[in-house]
Amino acid sequence: MISQLDLNVVAAGAMMTLLLTGPAAIINALVAHNDNSSVWSLGLYLMIIAGYLLGGALAGRQHPSTAFVHGAAATVWAFAVLQTIGIIRRLVNGDSVPIGALAFNALLAASIGVIGAWFGARRGTLVSGGGEAGQVTAAHIRGSRKVGTPQDRVLAKPVEVTCRKVPQRTDRR
């Protein structure tokens, strides 16, 4: 499965995730450092979750056949970039690095990315021209009742039908 990982798709999903989660994570770190009971933290956490969903959706839409792997990889890469900055900040300030919380949050980011990838893959196969060159496979059909346009709804190769002539009896008694 890893050999099918398209790094351009993962990078695009990670950039989308970083674009949305980066500012929210930085502002959240500043707000949480000064005031733990801030109402802003909830809104910023929701922005971070939305960033993971949209980054996974972007990756999943571009590769519907391996959407979950691409969605998870994109969000985990973005998470790793943000947490590297956070770890450096903690070490400079002399704070401890919570390894257990980092592992849990990495799994949470991957899970949210997979959910986003599911939505992206579903959207990519429902829209004509979306997904991988608009191809619809039996795997895509199983999860949805209506996929693509009527011309796209092909499950197998066309079957060649041949007509065999049956000899007719001409002599009737």
C-alpha atoms as a printed R data frame, in Angstrom:
    type eleno elety resid chain resno       x       y       z
1   ATOM     1    CA   MET     A     1   0.000   0.000   0.000
2   ATOM     2    CA   ILE     A     2   2.870   2.384   0.770
3   ATOM     3    CA   SER     A     3   4.288   1.807  -2.708
4   ATOM     4    CA   GLN     A     4   1.078   3.325  -4.106
5   ATOM     5    CA   LEU     A     5   1.520   6.502  -2.057
6   ATOM     6    CA   ASP     A     6   1.604   9.548  -4.333
7   ATOM     7    CA   LEU     A     7   3.816  12.087  -2.568
8   ATOM     8    CA   ASN     A     8   2.419  14.984  -4.602
9   ATOM     9    CA   VAL     A     9  -1.087  14.193  -3.364
10  ATOM    10    CA   VAL     A    10   0.165  13.797   0.218
11  ATOM    11    CA   ALA     A    11   2.030  17.121  -0.025
12  ATOM    12    CA   ALA     A    12  -1.061  18.892  -1.384
13  ATOM    13    CA   GLY     A    13  -3.215  17.499   1.427
14  ATOM    14    CA   ALA     A    14  -0.568  18.377   4.020
15  ATOM    15    CA   MET     A    15  -0.305  21.937   2.690
16  ATOM    16    CA   MET     A    16  -4.086  22.347   2.872
17  ATOM    17    CA   THR     A    17  -3.996  21.030   6.429
18  ATOM    18    CA   LEU     A    18  -1.120  23.334   7.394
19  ATOM    19    CA   LEU     A    19  -2.831  26.317   5.818
20  ATOM    20    CA   LEU     A    20  -5.884  25.825   8.025
21  ATOM    21    CA   THR     A    21  -4.424  24.295  11.178
22  ATOM    22    CA   GLY     A    22  -1.139  26.202  11.381
23  ATOM    23    CA   PRO     A    23  -2.490  29.620  12.330
24  ATOM    24    CA   ALA     A    24  -5.116  28.080  14.616
25  ATOM    25    CA   ALA     A    25  -2.510  25.943  16.405
26  ATOM    26    CA   ILE     A    26  -0.144  28.893  16.898
27  ATOM    27    CA   ILE     A    27  -2.907  31.159  18.213
28  ATOM    28    CA   ASN     A    28  -4.160  28.323  20.423
29  ATOM    29    CA   ALA     A    29  -0.685  27.806  21.888
30  ATOM    30    CA   LEU     A    30  -0.489  31.515  22.740
31  ATOM    31    CA   VAL     A    31  -4.009  31.689  24.170
32  ATOM    32    CA   ALA     A    32  -3.725  28.426  26.132
33  ATOM    33    CA   HIS     A    33  -0.359  29.516  27.550
34  ATOM    34    CA   ASN     A    34  -1.956  32.652  29.022
35  ATOM    35    CA   ASP     A    35  -5.487  31.485  29.857
36  ATOM    36    CA   ASN     A    36  -6.570  27.826  30.012
37  ATOM    37    CA   SER     A    37 -10.290  28.617  30.276
38  ATOM    38    CA   SER     A    38 -10.506  30.709  27.141
39  ATOM    39    CA   VAL     A    39 -13.579  30.324  24.942
40  ATOM    40    CA   TRP     A    40 -11.280  30.890  21.983
41  ATOM    41    CA   SER     A    41  -9.698  27.478  22.501
42  ATOM    42    CA   LEU     A    42 -12.890  25.658  21.481
43  ATOM    43    CA   GLY     A    43 -13.205  27.610  18.241
44  ATOM    44    CA   LEU     A    44  -9.539  27.092  17.454
45  ATOM    45    CA   TYR     A    45  -9.804  23.350  18.112
46  ATOM    46    CA   LEU     A    46 -12.756  23.207  15.716
47  ATOM    47    CA   MET     A    47 -10.639  24.998  13.096
48  ATOM    48    CA   ILE     A    48  -7.890  22.436  13.598
49  ATOM    49    CA   ILE     A    49 -10.354  19.557  13.157
50  ATOM    50    CA   ALA     A    50 -11.764  21.219  10.024
51  ATOM    51    CA   GLY     A    51  -8.212  21.556   8.677
52  ATOM    52    CA   TYR     A    52  -7.580  17.836   9.181
53  ATOM    53    CA   LEU     A    53 -10.895  16.974   7.513
54  ATOM    54    CA   LEU     A    54 -10.263  19.197   4.492
55  ATOM    55    CA   GLY     A    55  -6.644  18.065   4.079
56  ATOM    56    CA   GLY     A    56  -7.746  14.427   4.143
57  ATOM    57    CA   ALA     A    57 -10.611  15.208   1.759
58  ATOM    58    CA   LEU     A    58  -8.257  16.826  -0.736
59  ATOM    59    CA   ALA     A    59  -5.924  13.831  -0.680
60  ATOM    60    CA   GLY     A    60  -8.813  11.356  -0.839
61  ATOM    61    CA   ARG     A    61 -10.458  13.112  -3.757
62  ATOM    62    CA   GLN     A    62  -7.295  12.950  -5.842
63  ATOM    63    CA   HIS     A    63  -6.815   9.209  -5.196
64  ATOM    64    CA   PRO     A    64 -10.167   7.527  -4.464
65  ATOM    65    CA   SER     A    65  -8.745   4.005  -4.737
66  ATOM    66    CA   THR     A    66  -6.239   4.628  -1.908
67  ATOM    67    CA   ALA     A    67  -8.041   7.511  -0.245
68  ATOM    68    CA   PHE     A    68  -7.612   6.423   3.369
69  ATOM    69    CA   VAL     A    69  -3.852   6.008   3.131
70  ATOM    70    CA   HIS     A    70  -3.409   9.339   1.379
71  ATOM    71    CA   GLY     A    71  -5.727  11.170   3.788
72  ATOM    72    CA   ALA     A    72  -4.008   9.755   6.865
73  ATOM    73    CA   ALA     A    73  -0.519  10.410   5.474
74  ATOM    74    CA   ALA     A    74  -1.361  14.017   4.579
75  ATOM    75    CA   THR     A    75  -2.723  14.872   8.001
76  ATOM    76    CA   VAL     A    76   0.037  13.066   9.896
77  ATOM    77    CA   TRP     A    77   2.717  14.901   7.885
78  ATOM    78    CA   ALA     A    78   1.070  18.231   8.687
79  ATOM    79    CA   PHE     A    79   0.752  17.189  12.329
80  ATOM    80    CA   ALA     A    80   4.444  16.249  12.429
81  ATOM    81    CA   VAL     A    81   5.474  19.644  11.047
82  ATOM    82    CA   LEU     A    82   3.353  21.534  13.583
83  ATOM    83    CA   GLN     A    83   4.442  19.362  16.487
84  ATOM    84    CA   THR     A    84   8.117  19.721  15.577
85  ATOM    85    CA   ILE     A    85   7.680  23.463  15.999
86  ATOM    86    CA   GLY     A    86   5.790  22.862  19.245
87  ATOM    87    CA   ILE     A    87   8.463  20.524  20.610
88  ATOM    88    CA   ILE     A    88  11.198  23.044  19.841
89  ATOM    89    CA   ARG     A    89   9.175  25.757  21.599
90  ATOM    90    CA   ARG     A    90   8.678  23.537  24.645
91  ATOM    91    CA   LEU     A    91  12.354  22.599  24.842
92  ATOM    92    CA   VAL     A    92  13.436  26.251  24.548
93  ATOM    93    CA   ASN     A    93  11.024  27.214  27.349
94  ATOM    94    CA   GLY     A    94  12.254  24.317  29.507
95  ATOM    95    CA   ASP     A    95   8.892  22.560  29.495
96  ATOM    96    CA   SER     A    96   8.479  18.796  29.253
97  ATOM    97    CA   VAL     A    97   7.379  17.091  26.042
98  ATOM    98    CA   PRO     A    98   4.275  14.898  26.579
99  ATOM    99    CA   ILE     A    99   5.087  11.872  24.414
100 ATOM   100    CA   GLY     A   100   1.816  10.079  25.215
101 ATOM   101    CA   ALA     A   101  -0.262  13.113  24.252
102 ATOM   102    CA   LEU     A   102   1.711  13.498  21.028
103 ATOM   103    CA   ALA     A   103   1.107   9.850  20.084
104 ATOM   104    CA   PHE     A   104  -2.618  10.115  20.875
105 ATOM   105    CA   ASN     A   105  -2.973  13.364  18.914
106 ATOM   106    CA   ALA     A   106  -1.103  11.872  15.942
107 ATOM   107    CA   LEU     A   107  -3.567   8.969  15.862
108 ATOM   108    CA   LEU     A   108  -6.437  11.413  16.233
109 ATOM   109    CA   ALA     A   109  -5.119  13.500  13.314
110 ATOM   110    CA   ALA     A   110  -4.776  10.366  11.164
111 ATOM   111    CA   SER     A   111  -8.309   9.258  12.063
112 ATOM   112    CA   ILE     A   112  -9.800  12.640  11.204
113 ATOM   113    CA   GLY     A   113  -7.804  12.605   7.955
114 ATOM   114    CA   VAL     A   114  -9.265   9.194   7.084
115 ATOM   115    CA   ILE     A   115 -12.789  10.497   7.673
116 ATOM   116    CA   GLY     A   116 -12.032  13.478   5.443
117 ATOM   117    CA   ALA     A   117 -10.543  11.158   2.819
118 ATOM   118    CA   TRP     A   118 -13.737   9.106   2.820
119 ATOM   119    CA   PHE     A   119 -15.755  12.237   2.066
120 ATOM   120    CA   GLY     A   120 -13.221  13.306  -0.563
121 ATOM   121    CA   ALA     A   121 -13.186   9.926  -2.296
122 ATOM   122    CA   ARG     A   122 -16.951   9.775  -2.261
123 ATOM   123    CA   ARG     A   123 -17.182  13.273  -3.695
124 ATOM   124    CA   GLY     A   124 -14.481  12.493  -6.258
125 ATOM   125    CA   THR     A   125 -16.435   9.550  -7.640
126 ATOM   126    CA   LEU     A   126 -19.817  11.275  -7.544
127 ATOM   127    CA   VAL     A   127 -18.749  14.274  -9.591
128 ATOM   128    CA   SER     A   128 -18.178  13.712 -13.274
129 ATOM   129    CA   GLY     A   129 -14.505  14.123 -13.982
130 ATOM   130    CA   GLY     A   130 -13.609  13.846 -10.303
131 ATOM   131    CA   GLY     A   131 -11.341  11.255  -8.819
132 ATOM   132    CA   GLU     A   132  -8.884   9.391 -10.937
133 ATOM   133    CA   ALA     A   133  -9.742  10.553 -14.468
134 ATOM   134    CA   GLY     A   134 -13.445   9.992 -13.783
135 ATOM   135    CA   GLN     A   135 -13.044   6.217 -13.638
136 ATOM   136    CA   VAL     A   136 -15.651   4.345 -11.696
137 ATOM   137    CA   THR     A   137 -14.844   0.876 -10.460
138 ATOM   138    CA   ALA     A   138 -16.875  -1.790  -8.742
139 ATOM   139    CA   ALA     A   139 -15.241  -0.790  -5.435
140 ATOM   140    CA   HIS     A   140 -16.654   2.719  -5.801
141 ATOM   141    CA   ILE     A   141 -20.096   1.445  -6.746
142 ATOM   142    CA   ARG     A   142 -20.405  -0.756  -3.652
143 ATOM   143    CA   GLY     A   143 -20.418   2.230  -1.288
144 ATOM   144    CA   SER     A   144 -22.933   4.338  -3.182
145 ATOM   145    CA   ARG     A   145 -26.141   3.860  -5.085
146 ATOM   146    CA   LYS     A   146 -25.529   6.505  -7.724
147 ATOM   147    CA   VAL     A   147 -21.996   7.114  -8.879
148 ATOM   148    CA   GLY     A   148 -21.048   9.388 -11.737
149 ATOM   149    CA   THR     A   149 -23.115   9.903 -14.849
150 ATOM   150    CA   PRO     A   150 -25.012   7.073 -16.564
151 ATOM   151    CA   GLN     A   151 -22.161   6.764 -19.074
152 ATOM   152    CA   ASP     A   152 -19.697   6.226 -16.203
153 ATOM   153    CA   ARG     A   153 -21.671   3.441 -14.532
154 ATOM   154    CA   VAL     A   154 -19.761   0.561 -16.009
155 ATOM   155    CA   LEU     A   155 -18.877  -2.337 -13.757
156 ATOM   156    CA   ALA     A   156 -17.106  -4.618 -16.175
157 ATOM   157    CA   LYS     A   157 -15.767  -4.801 -19.679
158 ATOM   158    CA   PRO     A   158 -18.423  -4.957 -22.401
159 ATOM   159    CA   VAL     A   159 -19.543  -8.476 -23.138
160 ATOM   160    CA   GLU     A   160 -19.528  -9.545 -26.760
161 ATOM   161    CA   VAL     A   161 -22.794 -11.128 -27.704
162 ATOM   162    CA   THR     A   162 -22.872 -13.530 -30.624
163 ATOM   163    CA   CYS     A   163 -25.897 -14.939 -32.311
164 ATOM   164    CA   ARG     A   164 -25.809 -18.518 -33.354
165 ATOM   165    CA   LYS     A   165 -28.090 -19.561 -36.099
166 ATOM   166    CA   VAL     A   166 -30.064 -22.640 -35.337
167 ATOM   167    CA   PRO     A   167 -30.835 -24.755 -38.370
168 ATOM   168    CA   GLN     A   168 -34.511 -24.649 -39.096
169 ATOM   169    CA   ARG     A   169 -36.423 -27.664 -40.200
170 ATOM   170    CA   THR     A   170 -38.074 -26.977 -43.474
171 ATOM   171    CA   ASP     A   171 -39.738 -30.290 -43.993
172 ATOM   172    CA   ARG     A   172 -42.833 -30.421 -41.905
173 ATOM   173    CA   ARG     A   173 -44.860 -33.577 -41.986
